[in-house]
Amino acid sequence: MATTADFRNGMCFNFKGDIYTIVQFMHVKPGKGPAFVRTKLKNVKTGRVIENTFSSGVKVDEVRVERRQYQYLYKDDMGFNFMNTETFEQISIPENMIENNDLMKEGQLVEIQFHAESETPLTAEMPSFVELTVTSTIEGEKGNTASSTALKPATLETGAEIMVPMFIGEGEVIKVDTRDRSYSERVKN
């Protein structure tokens, strides 16, 4: 058990039946009345951020969470299969646990958070940017290719579709932001 005096950014604990991590906290000692701690908490599974105020000295049930690097191997009817890069142990994770999973290609590293006591996976996070090859797209119209604001659809090597600038052609490698599925830049050879 931990108290509000032990709060620190990144600390995980059970709260309202779920596991939350502290994003931000502030100890407040008003001139009149008891001290309290104002916090912003992020639900580890859903990513939803809430604000909550704890009275000073309240006890919380701290949870140990570990982050480990896993390499994406393949997808089957059980979900996505990953291999631990240190122990070579393999696990399967359901599709809904990974956001924008159609941007993931074989061999890519993913960071998975585990509940340390029960060894259950909580979240899986892709890197912020991935480099993928454009497999098909339409040709840019003459005169439209100078501006980077004009966009066209493109299919990537993983089968995902995103919008890219008109000057991007088939076979080019681009950097894609996995958080919002947006084109970032062309990768130079």
N, C-alpha and C positions, 0 to 999 in steps of 0.2 A: 504494500500500500504506500502511496505517495500522497503528499499534501500539496496545497497551493504554493508553498514555499519551494517545492521541488520543480515547479513548472519551468520548462525551457522550450524554445522553438524546436519542433520535430518530435517532441515527446508524444507517445501514443498511449491511449487509455480507453477503457470501456466507459461509454456514456450513452444512456438511453438505449441500451441493447445493441449498440454498434461500436465499432472501433473508430475513434477519432484521433487526429493528430493536431497538435497546436501549431497554428500558422503564425499567430501573433498574440502576445499577452502583455498586460500592464497592471502592476500593483498600484492600487489607489488608496490613499489614506486621507479621507476628507477631514476637515477641521472638526466636524461634528459627526458622531456615529462611528460604527465599526469599519475596519479596513475590508476591502474586497479586491478581487482580481477580475478584470475585464479581458475576455479572450475571443479570438476568432478561431474556430475549429473546423477542420476539413474531414468529412467522412471519407475513410480510406477506400471503401468499396465504390461509392457513387461519385465522389469528388465534390459533393455539395458542401458549400461553406456556410456555417451558421455563426452567430454571435451568442455568447453566453456569459453571464456574470456569476462567479463563485464567491461565496463568503470566505474570508481569510481563514485558513486552517482546515478547510474541507478536505476529506480524504477521497482519493480516486484510486481505482484499480488499474495500475500501470500494466501495459502490454508490451512485450518485447517483439519488435518487428525487425526482420533482417532483409536486406536487399542483396540479391545475387544476380550475377550475369548468366544468362542462358542464351544458347544459339538456336535459332529457328531451324528445324529440320524439314518437316513436311506437314501437310494437312490431311486428315482422314475423317471418317464419320464420328469419331470421338471428340474432334476439335483439332487444335494446333499442338504439335509435338515439339518439345524443346529438349535440349541437352545441356546440363550443367557444364560449364567450360573447365571446371576444376576436377570434379568427381566423375564426369561422364555419365551421371545418372540421368535418365530420361523421364519427363513428365508430360502429361497431356492437360491442356487448358481449354475451356470452352470459348467459342468465338466471341461471345458477348463481353468477355473480360478485357479484350484488347480493342481499343478505339482505332478506327481507320485501318483495320487489319488487312485490307486488300492492298495496302502499300508495302506489305512485308514480303521480302524475297528470301529464298533459302540461303542459309549461312549468316543471316543478319543477327546481330546481338541485340537482346532485349533485356531490360532490367525487371525482375519479378520480385515483388514484396511477399514475404512469407510471415505468417504468425509463428513465432519461434517455438512455442510450446506444442502446438498441434501440427506443425509442418504443413498447414494448408495455405495455398496461394491466395493472396488477397487482391493484388492488382498486377498488371503487366504493362510496362511503359516502353513504347518504341522510342528510339532516339528522336530528337527534334527534327532532324533533317535526314533524308535518305536520297541516295543517288540511283536513279532508274533510267533505263533506255526507253525512248519513244519507239513503239513498234508500228503505230499507224496514226496518221493525221492527214488532214486535207492540205493541199498546197495553199500558201498565202496569195491573196490577190495582189496584182501589181499596184503599187501606190499605197497599199495598206500596211506594208511590211516595215516601214520606217518607224512607226509609232509602237511603243510597247504596251499601249493601252488597249489596242484591238486584240481580242482573244479568240481562240478557236479550240474545239475539243481535240484531245489527244488520248490515245490508248497507250498505257505503259506496259512493260514486260511482265508485270504481275497481273495484268488484266484490268487494273484500275483505270478509270477515266477522270482526267482533270482538264482544266482550261489552261492553255499555254499561249504565249504571244505568237503573233503571225509568223515571225521569222524562224521559229523552231521547226525543224524538219524531221523526217523519219530517220532512225538510227542515231540520233543525237542523245547524249547523256545529260540529264537535267537534275537539279537538286530540288526536292519537293519538301515543303514544310508539312510534317505529319499531323500537326495540331489542327490546321485549318484546310488541309489538302490544297494548298496554293503553290504555284510555281515560284521558285525563289531565284534561281540563276542557271545559266548553262555551264556545265562542267567542262573545263578546258583539258585537252589530252596532254 
